[in-house]
Amino acid sequence: MDTYARFLFEFLNVFFNGILRIIRGIIDGLAMMFNYRNYVAIIEQYKADFKGGEWFGVALAILFIVIILLLIFVIFYFIIRKYVRFRKTLIEQEAMLEEVSNLNNRVTELVTEKQKLLAMKVSQLGINPTQEEIEPSTDTPEKNELDTNVDTRFSKLRSIDMEYTNYKIENYNNTFTLEELVELFRNFAASKLGLFYTSEMIRLFISALASTKLIILQGISGTGKTSLAYAWGKFIRKDAIIASVQPSWRDRTELFGYFNEFTKKFNETEVLKKMYEAGYNDDVYVTVLDEMNISRVEYYFAEMLSILEMPSRDEWLIELVPNVWDSDPKRLQDGKLKIPGNMWYIGTINNDDSTFAVTDKVYDRAMPIDINDKGKSFEPIPTDAMNINSTYLEGVFKEAIMQNKLSQEMKNKIEKMDDFVIKHFRIAFGNRIVKHMNDFVPVYVGCGGSEVDGVDYFIARKILRKFEQLNLSYIRDEIDEFIKFLDQEFGKTNFRECKEYLLRLKKMS
């Protein structure tokens, strides 16, 4: 054992002596570097042999050494300073985390106190706040039969069930054409509401209704974006539901509401209420998401974007609650609500620094319409509001889509343009955008527009908008070539929207 102890001592001694020599060598080296007496001694040894020019070289050597030593001091200073700051930051973070922990504990205590107070208050009303799901009694009526005295977690939806107990869908016997609808709406907005829009703007709006359930009205503030959606609601005698988006909106509960575990009630929003009501009839409904990009659209509308993409409306279901109560509303099946096909969603966007950028995922599923100019006043024909059957409106859309399909010549030109854009800008558009175009342009033509103008507007808003993601300074020359291509394929007097948009991009580069 003594032999092994001596071995271990000598073995480890080699390693630790090496470390000591390194440390001693560094200390000795620093001491030698900063020992000015050595420098003075060398100068004293050689000064008798120096001549005039050589003294200048001596001065340079001294200056060089001084600079090196100063740099070493500066490096050490910044290393120490950075370490001190790092330590200070760590200490501040630890203090902040401790403070946050204390605040969280305090919040928990306050919530507990609040629940106790609410429990006392609720118990005074004879209600048990911890009550689980309502147990059906043996004489509970069937779900389809309404009992005005039953306790329900969906009070607003239940009231709609009562209101529509004996309701029968009404046929309004609409006979208007799309061109007539444009002028009827335009004259109504001007004569009844004092809102003036061009026929072109109304034409774009109605064509957008035909192509998608989500429309985005964008532009500078004060040009009448929200007013257009509001006027449409008044025109169809179904006031638009205005949902003012807030910066705090983070999920779908802002639109639909949520189930309160404490009160055992569902906090129903007005949007949810109108959705439920729309399922009972055949009227046209509008929900306005005012300033929709003041929060990120994907946070609160992502699920709706996915649902509205499904080809079968039978699949347009959204889960509100995970379980079923016997007192749940009549049209709520397995805790799920069917999204009504007769409701459209119109989002307004102000393009400024206070809002979030709308992503491609949203734009690809919506139809954007730019409103940057105020409409000029005109002498309108007095026009009253009118009820419109959703099935009739969609039937008129389908008829226009069948009758005004894109011509083969236009399809060939669009295909050439697609190849040009892919080759020069590495941008392509998928089947979703093609489907939107095949719906939008025919209805635009049915509303009194021309095919080339409809294609022009659609491409400018749905495809060329993607150019903003590119480095504009690198595509200046490509933009010029693209404008020449559009002149050659569509004519110099056509495709004004695309050309104006490309020229604006060029100025921004």
C-alpha positions in Angstrom: 0.0 0.0 0.0 2.9 2.3 0.8 4.3 1.6 -2.7 1.0 2.6 -4.4 0.8 5.8 -2.3 4.3 6.8 -3.4 3.4 6.0 -7.0 0.2 8.1 -6.9 2.0 11.0 -5.3 4.8 11.0 -7.9 2.3 10.4 -10.7 0.0 13.3 -9.8 3.0 15.5 -8.9 4.0 15.6 -12.5 0.6 17.0 -13.5 0.3 19.6 -10.8 3.9 20.7 -11.1 3.2 21.3 -14.7 0.3 23.5 -13.9 2.3 25.4 -11.2 5.1 26.0 -13.8 2.6 27.4 -16.3 1.2 29.8 -13.7 4.7 30.7 -12.5 5.8 31.2 -16.0 2.9 33.5 -16.8 3.6 35.5 -13.6 7.3 35.6 -14.4 6.6 36.6 -18.0 4.3 39.5 -17.0 6.8 40.6 -14.3 9.5 40.7 -17.0 7.3 42.5 -19.5 6.4 45.3 -16.9 9.9 45.5 -15.3 11.0 48.9 -16.6 14.5 48.5 -15.0 15.4 45.8 -17.6 14.5 48.2 -20.4 16.5 51.0 -18.8 19.5 48.8 -18.2 19.7 47.7 -21.8 19.4 51.3 -23.0 22.3 52.3 -20.6 24.4 49.5 -22.0 24.1 50.6 -25.6 23.6 54.4 -25.4 27.3 55.2 -25.8 27.3 53.5 -29.2 24.1 55.2 -30.5 24.2 57.9 -33.2 21.6 60.5 -33.9 19.4 58.4 -36.3 19.6 55.4 -34.1 18.1 57.3 -31.1 15.0 57.8 -33.3 14.8 54.1 -33.7 15.1 53.7 -29.9 12.2 56.1 -29.4 10.1 54.1 -31.8 11.0 50.8 -30.0 10.0 52.4 -26.6 6.7 53.7 -28.2 5.9 50.3 -29.5 6.5 48.6 -26.2 4.4 51.3 -24.4 1.5 50.8 -26.9 1.6 47.0 -26.5 1.5 47.3 -22.7 -1.4 49.8 -22.8 -3.3 47.4 -25.1 -2.8 44.7 -22.6 -4.1 47.0 -19.8 -7.2 47.9 -22.0 -8.0 44.2 -22.8 -7.8 43.3 -19.1 -10.0 46.3 -18.3 -12.7 45.3 -20.7 -12.6 41.7 -19.7 -13.1 42.6 -16.1 -15.8 45.2 -16.9 -17.7 42.7 -19.1 -17.5 40.1 -16.3 -18.8 42.6 -13.7 -21.7 43.6 -16.0 -22.5 39.9 -16.6 -22.6 39.3 -12.9 -24.7 42.4 -12.3 -27.2 41.2 -15.0 -27.4 37.7 -13.4 -28.1 39.3 -10.0 -30.8 41.6 -11.5 -32.4 38.6 -13.3 -32.4 36.6 -10.2 -34.0 39.5 -8.3 -36.6 39.9 -11.0 -37.5 36.2 -11.1 -37.8 36.3 -7.3 -40.1 39.3 -7.6 -42.2 37.6 -10.3 -42.5 34.5 -8.2 -43.7 36.6 -5.2 -46.2 38.4 -7.5 -47.5 35.1 -8.8 -48.0 33.8 -5.3 -49.8 37.0 -4.4 -52.1 36.6 -7.5 -52.8 33.0 -6.5 -53.8 34.2 -3.0 -56.0 37.0 -4.5 -57.7 34.5 -6.9 -58.4 32.2 -4.0 -59.9 35.0 -2.0 -62.0 36.0 -5.0 -63.3 32.5 -5.4 -64.2 32.3 -1.7 -66.1 35.6 -2.0 -67.9 34.5 -5.1 -68.7 31.2 -3.5 -70.3 33.0 -0.6 -72.2 35.3 -2.9 -73.4 32.4 -5.1 -74.4 30.3 -2.1 -76.7 33.1 -0.9 -78.6 32.7 -4.2 -79.1 29.0 -3.5 -76.7 27.8 -6.3 -73.9 25.4 -5.8 -70.8 26.8 -7.5 -69.0 23.4 -7.4 -71.9 21.6 -9.1 -70.8 19.3 -11.9 -72.8 18.6 -15.0 -76.6 18.9 -14.7 -78.0 15.5 -14.0 -81.2 14.8 -16.1 -84.3 13.9 -14.1 -86.5 11.1 -15.1 -89.1 13.6 -16.4 -86.6 15.7 -18.4 -88.0 16.6 -21.9 -86.2 15.5 -25.0 -83.4 17.9 -26.2 -85.5 19.1 -29.1 -88.3 20.2 -26.8 -87.6 23.5 -25.1 -88.2 24.1 -21.4 -88.1 27.8 -20.4 -87.3 26.9 -16.8 -84.3 24.6 -17.5 -80.9 25.8 -16.3 -78.4 26.0 -19.3 -74.8 27.0 -19.7 -75.7 28.6 -23.1 -78.3 31.2 -22.2 -78.0 33.3 -25.4 -78.1 30.3 -27.7 -81.0 28.8 -25.8 -83.0 32.0 -26.2 -82.5 31.8 -29.9 -83.9 28.2 -29.8 -87.0 29.6 -28.1 -87.3 32.5 -30.6 -87.1 30.2 -33.6 -89.3 27.4 -32.2 -91.9 27.7 -34.9 -89.8 29.5 -37.5 -90.0 28.5 -41.1 -87.4 29.6 -43.7 -88.9 32.5 -45.7 -88.5 32.7 -49.5 -88.0 36.4 -50.4 -88.6 35.7 -54.1 -85.5 37.6 -55.2 -85.2 38.2 -59.0 -82.2 40.6 -59.3 -79.2 40.0 -61.6 -75.7 40.7 -60.5 -75.5 44.0 -62.5 -78.8 45.1 -60.8 -77.4 44.1 -57.4 -74.4 46.4 -57.9 -76.6 49.4 -58.7 -79.2 48.6 -56.0 -76.5 48.4 -53.3 -74.6 51.5 -54.6 -77.8 53.6 -54.7 -79.0 52.4 -51.3 -75.7 53.3 -49.7 -75.7 56.8 -51.2 -79.4 57.6 -50.8 -80.0 56.1 -47.3 -76.6 56.3 -45.6 -74.8 59.1 -47.5 -72.0 56.7 -48.4 -70.7 57.0 -51.9 -68.9 54.2 -53.8 -68.1 53.7 -57.4 -69.7 50.9 -59.4 -66.3 49.4 -59.8 -65.8 49.2 -56.0 -69.2 47.5 -55.5 -68.4 45.2 -58.4 -65.2 44.1 -56.7 -66.9 43.6 -53.4 -69.7 41.4 -54.7 -67.2 39.4 -56.8 -65.2 38.8 -53.6 -68.3 37.5 -51.8 -68.5 34.9 -54.6 -64.9 33.7 -54.4 -64.3 33.3 -50.7 -66.0 33.6 -47.2 -63.2 35.9 -46.0 -62.8 39.4 -47.5 -60.1 41.9 -46.5 -60.7 45.6 -47.0 -57.4 47.3 -46.7 -56.0 50.8 -47.2 -55.4 54.0 -45.4 -57.6 55.1 -42.5 -60.8 57.0 -43.2 -61.6 55.7 -46.7 -64.7 53.8 -45.7 -63.6 50.2 -45.2 -65.8 49.5 -42.2 -68.6 51.6 -43.6 -68.8 49.4 -46.7 -69.3 46.3 -44.6 -71.7 48.2 -42.4 -73.7 49.4 -45.4 -74.0 45.9 -46.8 -75.5 44.7 -43.6 -78.0 47.5 -43.7 -78.8 46.8 -47.3 -79.6 43.1 -46.7 -81.6 44.0 -43.5 -79.2 42.0 -41.3 -77.0 44.4 -39.4 -73.3 43.4 -39.6 -71.8 42.2 -36.3 -68.8 44.4 -35.6 -66.1 42.6 -33.7 -63.4 45.2 -32.8 -60.2 43.2 -32.6 -58.0 44.0 -29.6 -54.2 43.7 -29.3 -54.8 41.2 -26.5 -56.6 38.7 -28.8 -54.5 35.5 -28.6 -56.9 32.6 -29.4 -60.3 31.7 -30.8 -62.1 32.3 -27.4 -62.1 36.0 -28.3 -64.5 35.2 -31.2 -66.6 32.3 -29.8 -66.3 32.6 -26.0 -65.3 30.0 -23.4 -66.6 27.8 -20.7 -66.2 29.2 -17.2 -65.3 26.2 -14.9 -66.3 28.2 -11.8 -69.8 29.4 -12.8 -70.4 26.4 -15.1 -71.6 28.8 -17.8 -70.4 29.4 -21.3 -69.4 33.1 -21.9 -71.1 33.6 -25.3 -70.0 36.3 -27.7 -72.2 38.2 -30.0 -70.4 36.6 -32.9 -71.2 33.2 -31.6 -74.8 34.2 -31.1 -75.2 35.4 -34.7 -73.5 32.3 -36.0 -76.0 30.2 -34.2 -78.9 32.3 -35.4 -77.7 32.1 -39.0 -78.0 28.4 -38.9 -81.8 28.7 -38.5 -82.5 30.7 -41.6 -81.5 31.5 -45.2 -80.6 35.2 -44.8 -77.2 36.6 -45.6 -75.1 37.4 -42.5 -71.9 39.5 -42.1 -69.3 39.5 -39.4 -66.8 42.4 -39.5 -63.4 41.9 -37.9 -62.6 45.6 -37.5 -58.8 46.3 -37.6 -58.2 42.6 -37.8 -54.4 43.0 -37.9 -54.1 44.9 -34.7 -53.4 41.4 -33.3 -52.0 38.5 -35.3 -54.8 37.0 -37.4 -53.4 33.5 -37.0 -53.8 33.7 -33.2 -57.6 34.1 -33.1 -58.8 33.1 -36.7 -56.5 30.2 -37.6 -59.1 27.5 -36.9 -61.7 29.3 -39.0 -59.3 29.6 -41.9 -58.8 25.9 -41.9 -62.6 25.1 -41.5 -63.7 27.4 -44.3 -61.2 25.7 -46.6 -62.9 22.3 -46.3 -64.9 21.5 -49.5 -67.9 20.0 -47.7 -69.9 22.3 -45.5 -70.9 19.3 -43.5 -67.4 19.4 -42.2 -67.6 23.0 -41.1 -67.7 22.1 -37.4 -66.0 23.8 -34.4 -65.9 22.3 -30.9 -67.2 24.6 -28.2 -67.3 22.2 -25.3 -65.9 18.7 -24.9 -69.0 17.2 -23.4 -72.8 17.2 -23.7 -75.4 18.4 -21.3 -79.1 17.7 -21.8 -79.8 21.4 -21.5 -77.5 22.4 -24.4 -78.9 24.3 -27.3 -80.8 22.4 -30.0 -78.4 23.0 -32.8 -75.3 22.1 -30.8 -74.4 18.5 -31.7 -71.9 16.6 -29.5 -70.6 20.0 -28.2 -69.9 21.1 -31.8 -71.4 24.0 -33.7 -71.8 23.9 -37.5 -70.4 27.1 -39.0 -73.2 28.6 -41.2 -72.7 28.7 -44.9 -74.7 31.9 -45.1 -72.2 34.0 -43.1 -69.4 36.0 -44.6 -66.4 37.5 -42.7 -65.0 40.9 -43.6 -61.8 42.1 -42.1 -60.6 45.7 -42.3 -56.9 46.5 -42.3 -55.1 49.7 -41.7 -51.6 49.7 -43.3 -49.5 51.5 -40.7 -46.7 50.8 -38.2 -49.1 50.1 -35.3 -50.4 46.9 -36.8 -49.0 43.4 -37.6 -48.3 42.3 -41.2 -50.8 39.9 -42.6 -49.2 36.6 -43.6 -49.5 34.7 -46.9 -51.5 32.0 -45.1 -54.3 34.6 -44.5 -54.0 36.4 -47.9 -54.1 33.2 -49.9 -57.4 32.2 -48.3 -59.0 35.7 -48.5 -59.8 38.2 -51.2 -58.1 41.5 -50.6 -59.7 44.7 -51.9 -57.8 48.0 -51.7 -59.8 51.1 -50.7 -57.5 54.1 -50.8 -59.8 56.8 -52.3 -63.0 58.3 -51.0 -66.0 57.9 -53.4 -67.2 60.9 -55.2 -70.7 62.1 -54.5 -73.4 61.6 -57.1 -77.2 61.9 -57.4 -78.5 58.5 -56.3 -81.8 56.8 -57.2 -83.7 56.4 -53.9 -83.4 52.7 -53.1 -84.7 50.7 -50.1 -83.0 47.8 -48.3 -84.0 44.3 -49.3 -84.0 40.9 -47.8 -81.8 38.4 -49.7 -81.9 34.6 -49.6 -78.4 33.2 -49.3 -79.3 30.3 -51.5 -80.5 32.7 -54.2 -77.4 34.9 -54.0 -75.1 31.8 -54.2 -77.2 30.5 -57.0 -76.7 33.7 -59.0 -72.9 33.4 -58.3 -72.9 29.8 -59.6 -74.8 30.7 -62.7 -72.3 33.5 -63.5 -69.4 31.2 -62.9 -70.9 28.7 -65.4 -71.8 31.3 -68.0 -68.6 33.5 -67.8 -65.8 30.9 -67.5 -62.4 32.2 -68.4 -61.8 32.1 -72.1 -59.2 29.7 -73.5 -57.2 32.6 -74.8 -57.1 34.2 -71.4 -56.1 30.9 -69.8 -53.2 30.6 -72.2 -52.0 34.1 -71.4 -52.2 33.5 -67.7 -50.2 30.3 -68.1 -47.5 32.2 -70.0 -47.5 34.8 -67.3 -47.2 32.1 -64.7 -44.1 30.7 -66.5 -42.6 34.2 -66.7 -43.1 34.9 -63.0 -41.7 31.5 -62.0 -38.6 32.0 -64.2 -37.8 35.6 -63.2 -39.1 35.9 -59.7 -39.3 32.3 -58.4 -43.0 32.8 -57.4 -45.9 30.5 -58.3 -49.5 30.4 -57.4 -51.3 27.1 -56.4 -54.6 25.5 -56.9 -56.3 27.5 -54.2 -55.6 30.8 -55.9 -56.6 29.4 -59.3 -59.9 28.3 -57.9 -60.5 31.8 -56.4 -59.7 33.4 -59.7 -62.1 31.0 -61.5 -64.9 32.2 -59.2 -63.9 35.8 -58.9 -63.5 36.8 -62.5 -66.7 35.3 -63.9 -68.8 37.0 -61.2 -66.9 40.2 -61.9 -67.9 39.9 -65.5 -71.5 39.1 -64.4 -71.5 42.3 -62.4 -70.7 44.3 -65.6 -67.0 44.2 -65.7 -64.6 42.9 -68.4 -62.7 39.7 -68.2 -59.3 41.3 -68.7 -60.0 43.9 -65.9 -61.1 41.1 -63.5 -58.0 39.1 -64.2 -55.9 42.2 -63.9 -57.2 43.1 -60.4 -57.1 39.6 -59.1 -53.5 39.0 -60.2 -52.4 42.4 -58.8 -53.9 41.7 -55.4 -53.3 38.0 -55.0 -50.1 37.2 -56.9 -48.0 40.4 -57.4 -48.5 41.2 -53.7 -46.0 38.3 -53.1 -43.3 40.4 -54.8 -43.1 42.5 -51.6 -41.3 39.6 -49.9 -38.4 39.8 -52.5 -35.4 42.1 -52.4 -36.7 44.9 -54.5 -33.3 46.3 -55.3 -32.4 43.1 -57.1 -35.5 42.8 -59.3 -35.7 46.4 -60.7 -34.7 45.3 -64.2 -36.9 42.2 -64.0 -39.9 44.5 -63.2 -39.2 46.4 -66.4 -39.1 43.2 -68.4 -42.4 42.0 -66.7 -44.2 45.2 -67.7 -43.0 44.8 -71.3 -44.3 41.2 -71.2 -47.7 42.4 -69.9 -47.9 45.0 -72.7 -47.1 42.4 -75.3 -49.5 39.8 -74.0 -52.5 41.9 -72.8 -52.0 45.2 -74.6 -50.6 48.5 -73.5 -54.0 49.8 -72.4 -54.9 46.8 -70.3 -53.6 45.4 -67.0 -53.4 48.9 -65.5 -53.6 47.6 -61.9 -50.7 45.2 -62.3 -48.5 47.8 -64.1 -49.3 50.5 -61.5 -48.5 48.1 -58.7 -45.2 47.1 -60.3 -44.2 50.7 -60.8 -44.9 51.4 -57.1 -42.7 48.5 -56.2 -39.9 49.8 -58.4 -40.0 53.2 -56.7 -39.7 51.5 -53.3 -36.6 49.6 -54.4 
